[in-house]
Amino acid sequence: MREPFVVATENDSLNGVAMLFGHQLTGTAQIFADVRTYWSPEAVERVTRPGR
């Protein structure tokens, strides 16, 4: 098997450093997933309204 590649985009360099550190520490492939959730205006209102 080949050595894993550590790759990050220009705005994700700190996560790339964390993946590189994890790879150096464990010798295995690393993954970082930036999962985002869509919050509709109604959902934001529902969870942030005062007096709930």
C-alpha positions as CSV (number, residue, x, y, z in Angstrom):
1,M,0.0,0.0,0.0
2,R,1.1,3.5,-0.6
3,E,1.6,6.3,2.0
4,P,-1.6,8.3,2.6
5,F,-1.8,11.9,1.2
6,V,-2.6,14.7,3.6
7,V,-4.6,17.3,1.6
8,A,-6.3,20.5,2.7
9,T,-7.7,23.6,0.9
10,E,-6.2,27.1,1.4
11,N,-8.8,28.0,4.0
12,D,-8.4,24.7,5.9
13,S,-4.7,24.8,6.7
14,L,-5.2,24.3,10.5
15,N,-7.3,21.2,9.9
16,G,-4.6,20.0,7.5
17,V,-2.0,20.5,10.3
18,A,-4.2,18.4,12.6
19,M,-4.5,15.7,10.0
20,L,-0.7,15.7,9.4
21,F,-0.1,15.5,13.2
22,G,-2.6,12.6,13.5
23,H,-0.9,10.8,10.6
24,Q,2.6,11.3,12.1
25,L,1.3,10.1,15.5
26,T,-0.6,7.0,14.3
27,G,0.9,6.2,10.9
28,T,-2.7,5.8,9.5
29,A,-4.8,7.9,7.1
30,Q,-6.7,10.8,8.7
31,I,-10.0,12.5,7.7
32,F,-11.6,15.8,8.7
33,A,-15.2,16.3,7.8
34,D,-16.6,19.9,8.0
35,V,-20.3,19.0,8.1
36,R,-22.6,22.0,8.1
37,T,-26.3,22.2,8.8
38,Y,-28.8,24.6,7.2
39,W,-30.8,26.6,9.7
40,S,-33.9,28.2,8.1
41,P,-35.0,31.6,9.5
42,E,-38.0,29.8,11.2
43,A,-35.7,27.3,12.9
44,V,-33.5,30.0,14.2
45,E,-36.5,31.9,15.5
46,R,-37.9,28.8,17.2
47,V,-34.7,27.9,19.1
48,T,-33.7,31.5,20.0
49,R,-36.9,33.2,20.9
50,P,-37.0,34.6,24.4
51,G,-39.2,33.1,27.1
52,R,-39.5,29.6,25.8
